[in-house]
Amino acid sequence: MRILGLGLPELLVILFIVVLVFGIGRISKVAGELGSGIRSFREGLKGDQAEEEAKEVDPPAKSG
């Protein structure tokens, strides 16, 4: 299994260094914040899509 040209041993070394530098607590906090950010982004996209679909289905009436 190779991800971005890196094998499993290289990925494990990178993970080990990240844990040494940041610590387990900070990594879990950052991962949680990243997850909530992605969730908010997806909800925002769904809201934009719903608005676009509403505009296509029910165009505003022209006054004149």
MARZA-31107 format. One record per residue: residue number from 1; residue in one letter; x, y, z of N, C-alpha, C, O in turn. Coordinates in nm, 2 decimals. Atoms other than C-alpha are relative to their C-alpha. Layout:
<num:NUM residuo:A nu:X nv:Y nw:Z cau:X cav:Y caw:Z cu:X cv:Y cw:Z ou:X ov:Y ow:Z>
...
END
This chain:
<num:1 residuo:M nu:0.08 nv:-0.12 nw:0.00 cau:0.00 cav:0.00 caw:0.00 cu:0.09 cv:0.12 cw:0.00 ou:0.17 ov:0.14 ow:0.09>
<num:2 residuo:R nu:-0.08 nv:-0.12 nw:0.01 cau:0.15 cav:0.33 caw:-0.11 cu:-0.09 cv:0.12 cw:-0.01 ou:-0.18 ov:0.12 ow:-0.09>
<num:3 residuo:I nu:0.08 nv:-0.12 nw:0.00 cau:0.00 cav:0.67 caw:-0.03 cu:0.10 cv:0.11 cw:-0.03 ou:0.20 ov:0.14 ow:0.04>
<num:4 residuo:L nu:-0.08 nv:-0.12 nw:0.05 cau:0.16 cav:0.97 caw:-0.22 cu:0.15 cv:-0.05 cw:-0.01 ou:0.24 ov:0.03 ow:0.02>
<num:5 residuo:G nu:-0.13 nv:0.05 nw:0.02 cau:0.46 cav:0.75 caw:-0.29 cu:0.07 cv:-0.04 cw:0.13 ou:0.19 ov:-0.07 ow:0.13>
<num:6 residuo:L nu:-0.06 nv:0.04 nw:-0.13 cau:0.52 cav:0.67 caw:0.08 cu:-0.06 cv:-0.14 cw:0.04 ou:-0.18 ov:-0.17 ow:0.02>
<num:7 residuo:G nu:0.04 nv:0.13 nw:-0.04 cau:0.51 cav:0.31 caw:0.21 cu:-0.04 cv:0.01 cw:0.15 ou:-0.03 ov:0.11 ow:0.21>
<num:8 residuo:L nu:0.04 nv:0.01 nw:-0.14 cau:0.39 cav:0.19 caw:0.55 cu:0.11 cv:0.04 cw:0.10 ou:0.08 ov:0.11 ow:0.19>
<num:9 residuo:P nu:-0.11 nv:-0.04 nw:-0.10 cau:0.73 cav:0.23 caw:0.73 cu:0.02 cv:0.15 cw:0.00 ou:0.04 ov:0.21 ow:0.11>
<num:10 residuo:E nu:-0.02 nv:-0.15 nw:0.01 cau:0.76 cav:0.59 caw:0.61 cu:-0.11 cv:0.07 cw:0.07 ou:-0.09 ov:0.17 ow:0.15>
<num:11 residuo:L nu:0.11 nv:-0.06 nw:-0.06 cau:0.41 cav:0.67 caw:0.72 cu:0.00 cv:-0.02 cw:0.16 ou:-0.03 ov:0.07 ow:0.23>
<num:12 residuo:L nu:-0.01 nv:0.02 nw:-0.15 cau:0.47 cav:0.52 caw:1.07 cu:0.10 cv:0.09 cw:0.06 ou:0.08 ov:0.14 ow:0.17>
<num:13 residuo:V nu:-0.10 nv:-0.09 nw:-0.05 cau:0.79 cav:0.72 caw:1.11 cu:-0.06 cv:0.14 cw:0.01 ou:-0.04 ov:0.21 ow:0.11>
<num:14 residuo:I nu:0.06 nv:-0.13 nw:0.00 cau:0.60 cav:1.04 caw:1.02 cu:-0.10 cv:0.01 cw:0.11 ou:-0.10 ov:0.12 ow:0.18>
<num:15 residuo:L nu:0.10 nv:0.00 nw:-0.11 cau:0.32 cav:0.95 caw:1.26 cu:0.07 cv:0.01 cw:0.13 ou:0.02 ov:0.08 ow:0.22>
<num:16 residuo:F nu:-0.08 nv:0.00 nw:-0.13 cau:0.57 cav:0.88 caw:1.54 cu:0.06 cv:0.14 cw:0.03 ou:0.05 ov:0.19 ow:0.14>
<num:17 residuo:I nu:-0.06 nv:-0.13 nw:-0.01 cau:0.74 cav:1.22 caw:1.48 cu:-0.11 cv:0.10 cw:0.04 ou:-0.09 ov:0.19 ow:0.12>
<num:18 residuo:V nu:0.12 nv:-0.10 nw:-0.03 cau:0.40 cav:1.41 caw:1.48 cu:-0.04 cv:-0.02 cw:0.14 ou:-0.07 ov:0.08 ow:0.21>
<num:19 residuo:V nu:0.04 nv:0.02 nw:-0.14 cau:0.31 cav:1.24 caw:1.81 cu:0.10 cv:0.05 cw:0.10 ou:0.06 ov:0.11 ow:0.20>
<num:20 residuo:L nu:-0.10 nv:-0.05 nw:-0.08 cau:0.64 cav:1.33 caw:1.96 cu:-0.01 cv:0.16 cw:0.01 ou:0.01 ov:0.21 ow:0.12>
<num:21 residuo:V nu:0.00 nv:-0.15 nw:0.01 cau:0.61 cav:1.70 caw:1.85 cu:-0.12 cv:0.05 cw:0.07 ou:-0.11 ov:0.15 ow:0.15>
<num:22 residuo:F nu:0.12 nv:-0.06 nw:-0.04 cau:0.25 cav:1.76 caw:1.93 cu:-0.06 cv:-0.06 cw:0.12 ou:-0.13 ov:0.01 ow:0.20>
<num:23 residuo:G nu:0.07 nv:0.07 nw:-0.11 cau:0.14 cav:1.50 caw:2.18 cu:-0.13 cv:-0.05 cw:-0.04 ou:-0.20 ov:0.00 ow:-0.13>
<num:24 residuo:I nu:0.13 nv:0.07 nw:0.04 cau:-0.17 cav:1.28 caw:2.18 cu:-0.11 cv:0.10 cw:0.03 ou:-0.20 ov:0.10 ow:-0.05>
<num:25 residuo:G nu:0.11 nv:-0.09 nw:-0.03 cau:-0.39 cav:1.54 caw:2.35 cu:-0.03 cv:0.11 cw:-0.10 ou:-0.14 ov:0.13 ow:-0.14>
<num:26 residuo:R nu:0.02 nv:-0.10 nw:0.10 cau:-0.33 cav:1.81 caw:2.10 cu:-0.04 cv:-0.05 cw:-0.13 ou:-0.12 ov:0.01 ow:-0.20>
<num:27 residuo:I nu:0.04 nv:0.06 nw:0.13 cau:-0.36 cav:1.58 caw:1.80 cu:-0.15 cv:-0.03 cw:0.00 ou:-0.22 ov:-0.01 ow:-0.10>
<num:28 residuo:S nu:0.14 nv:0.03 nw:-0.01 cau:-0.70 cav:1.46 caw:1.92 cu:-0.09 cv:0.13 cw:-0.01 ou:-0.19 ov:0.13 ow:-0.06>
<num:29 residuo:K nu:0.07 nv:-0.13 nw:0.01 cau:-0.81 cav:1.82 caw:1.97 cu:-0.01 cv:0.06 cw:-0.14 ou:-0.11 ov:0.10 ow:-0.18>
<num:30 residuo:V nu:0.00 nv:-0.05 nw:0.13 cau:-0.70 cav:1.93 caw:1.63 cu:-0.08 cv:-0.09 cw:-0.10 ou:-0.15 ov:-0.04 ow:-0.18>
<num:31 residuo:A nu:0.08 nv:0.09 nw:0.08 cau:-0.86 cav:1.62 caw:1.47 cu:-0.15 cv:0.03 cw:0.02 ou:-0.23 ov:0.03 ow:-0.07>
<num:32 residuo:G nu:0.14 nv:-0.03 nw:-0.02 cau:-1.19 cav:1.70 caw:1.64 cu:-0.04 cv:0.13 cw:-0.06 ou:-0.15 ov:0.14 ow:-0.12>
<num:33 residuo:E nu:0.03 nv:-0.13 nw:0.06 cau:-1.18 cav:2.06 caw:1.53 cu:0.00 cv:-0.01 cw:-0.16 ou:-0.08 ov:0.06 ow:-0.22>
<num:34 residuo:L nu:0.00 nv:0.02 nw:0.15 cau:-1.09 cav:1.95 caw:1.17 cu:-0.13 cv:-0.07 cw:-0.04 ou:-0.19 ov:-0.03 ow:-0.14>
<num:35 residuo:G nu:0.13 nv:0.07 nw:0.03 cau:-1.39 cav:1.71 caw:1.18 cu:-0.12 cv:0.10 cw:0.00 ou:-0.21 ov:0.09 ow:-0.09>
<num:36 residuo:S nu:0.12 nv:-0.09 nw:-0.01 cau:-1.63 cav:1.98 caw:1.29 cu:0.01 cv:0.11 cw:-0.11 ou:-0.10 ov:0.15 ow:-0.15>
<num:37 residuo:G nu:-0.01 nv:-0.09 nw:0.11 cau:-1.49 cav:2.22 caw:1.03 cu:-0.05 cv:-0.06 cw:-0.13 ou:-0.12 ov:0.01 ow:-0.21>
<num:38 residuo:I nu:0.05 nv:0.07 nw:0.13 cau:-1.55 cav:1.97 caw:0.75 cu:-0.15 cv:-0.02 cw:0.01 ou:-0.22 ov:0.00 ow:-0.10>
<num:39 residuo:R nu:0.15 nv:0.02 nw:-0.02 cau:-1.90 cav:1.90 caw:0.89 cu:-0.07 cv:0.14 cw:-0.03 ou:-0.17 ov:0.14 ow:-0.10>
<num:40 residuo:S nu:0.06 nv:-0.13 nw:0.03 cau:-1.98 cav:2.28 caw:0.88 cu:0.01 cv:0.03 cw:-0.14 ou:-0.08 ov:0.09 ow:-0.20>
<num:41 residuo:F nu:-0.02 nv:-0.03 nw:0.14 cau:-1.84 cav:2.31 caw:0.53 cu:-0.10 cv:-0.08 cw:-0.08 ou:-0.16 ov:-0.02 ow:-0.17>
<num:42 residuo:R nu:0.10 nv:0.08 nw:0.07 cau:-2.06 cav:2.02 caw:0.41 cu:-0.14 cv:0.06 cw:0.02 ou:-0.22 ov:0.06 ow:-0.08>
<num:43 residuo:E nu:0.14 nv:-0.05 nw:-0.03 cau:-2.37 cav:2.17 caw:0.58 cu:-0.02 cv:0.13 cw:-0.08 ou:-0.12 ov:0.16 ow:-0.13>
<num:44 residuo:G nu:0.01 nv:-0.12 nw:0.08 cau:-2.29 cav:2.50 caw:0.41 cu:-0.02 cv:-0.02 cw:-0.15 ou:-0.09 ov:0.05 ow:-0.22>
<num:45 residuo:L nu:0.02 nv:0.03 nw:0.14 cau:-2.26 cav:2.34 caw:0.07 cu:-0.14 cv:-0.05 cw:-0.02 ou:-0.20 ov:-0.02 ow:-0.13>
<num:46 residuo:K nu:0.14 nv:0.05 nw:0.01 cau:-2.60 cav:2.16 caw:0.13 cu:-0.09 cv:0.12 cw:-0.01 ou:-0.19 ov:0.12 ow:-0.08>
<num:47 residuo:G nu:0.08 nv:-0.12 nw:0.00 cau:-2.75 cav:2.50 caw:0.21 cu:0.00 cv:0.08 cw:-0.13 ou:-0.10 ov:0.12 ow:-0.18>
<num:48 residuo:D nu:-0.02 nv:-0.07 nw:0.13 cau:-2.61 cav:2.66 caw:-0.11 cu:-0.07 cv:-0.08 cw:-0.11 ou:-0.14 ov:-0.02 ow:-0.19>
<num:49 residuo:Q nu:0.07 nv:0.08 nw:0.11 cau:-2.74 cav:2.37 caw:-0.32 cu:-0.15 cv:0.01 cw:0.02 ou:-0.22 ov:0.02 ow:-0.08>
<num:50 residuo:A nu:0.15 nv:-0.02 nw:-0.02 cau:-3.09 cav:2.40 caw:-0.16 cu:-0.05 cv:0.13 cw:-0.05 ou:-0.15 ov:0.14 ow:-0.11>
<num:51 residuo:E nu:0.04 nv:-0.13 nw:0.05 cau:-3.10 cav:2.77 caw:-0.24 cu:0.00 cv:0.00 cw:-0.15 ou:-0.09 ov:0.06 ow:-0.21>
<num:52 residuo:E nu:-0.01 nv:0.00 nw:0.15 cau:-2.99 cav:2.71 caw:-0.60 cu:-0.12 cv:-0.08 cw:-0.06 ou:-0.18 ov:-0.04 ow:-0.16>
<num:53 residuo:E nu:0.11 nv:0.08 nw:0.05 cau:-3.25 cav:2.43 caw:-0.64 cu:-0.13 cv:0.08 cw:0.01 ou:-0.22 ov:0.07 ow:-0.07>
<num:54 residuo:A nu:0.12 nv:-0.07 nw:-0.02 cau:-3.52 cav:2.66 caw:-0.50 cu:-0.01 cv:0.11 cw:-0.10 ou:-0.12 ov:0.14 ow:-0.15>
<num:55 residuo:K nu:0.01 nv:-0.11 nw:0.10 cau:-3.43 cav:2.94 caw:-0.74 cu:-0.04 cv:-0.06 cw:-0.14 ou:-0.11 ov:0.00 ow:-0.22>
<num:56 residuo:E nu:0.03 nv:0.07 nw:0.13 cau:-3.45 cav:2.69 caw:-1.04 cu:-0.14 cv:-0.04 cw:0.00 ou:-0.21 ov:-0.03 ow:-0.11>
<num:57 residuo:V nu:0.13 nv:0.05 nw:0.00 cau:-3.78 cav:2.55 caw:-0.93 cu:-0.10 cv:0.11 cw:0.00 ou:-0.20 ov:0.11 ow:-0.07>
<num:58 residuo:D nu:0.09 nv:-0.11 nw:-0.02 cau:-3.95 cav:2.88 caw:-0.83 cu:0.07 cv:0.13 cw:-0.02 ou:0.11 ov:0.20 ow:0.07>
<num:59 residuo:P nu:-0.07 nv:-0.13 nw:0.03 cau:-3.80 cav:3.18 caw:-1.01 cu:-0.09 cv:0.11 cw:0.05 ou:-0.21 ov:0.11 ow:0.06>
<num:60 residuo:P nu:0.07 nv:-0.12 nw:-0.05 cau:-3.90 cav:3.52 caw:-0.87 cu:-0.09 cv:0.06 cw:-0.11 ou:-0.06 ov:0.06 ow:-0.22>
<num:61 residuo:A nu:0.09 nv:-0.06 nw:0.10 cau:-4.20 cav:3.68 caw:-1.03 cu:0.05 cv:0.14 cw:-0.04 ou:0.10 ov:0.22 ow:0.04>
<num:62 residuo:K nu:-0.04 nv:-0.13 nw:0.05 cau:-4.14 cav:3.98 caw:-1.25 cu:-0.11 cv:0.10 cw:0.02 ou:-0.22 ov:0.07 ow:0.00>
<num:63 residuo:S nu:0.10 nv:-0.11 nw:-0.02 cau:-4.31 cav:4.30 caw:-1.16 cu:0.01 cv:0.09 cw:-0.12 ou:0.12 ov:0.13 ow:-0.17>
<num:64 residuo:G nu:-0.01 nv:-0.09 nw:0.11 cau:-4.40 cav:4.53 caw:-1.43 cu:-0.12 cv:0.06 cw:-0.04 ou:-0.12 ov:0.14 ow:-0.14>
END
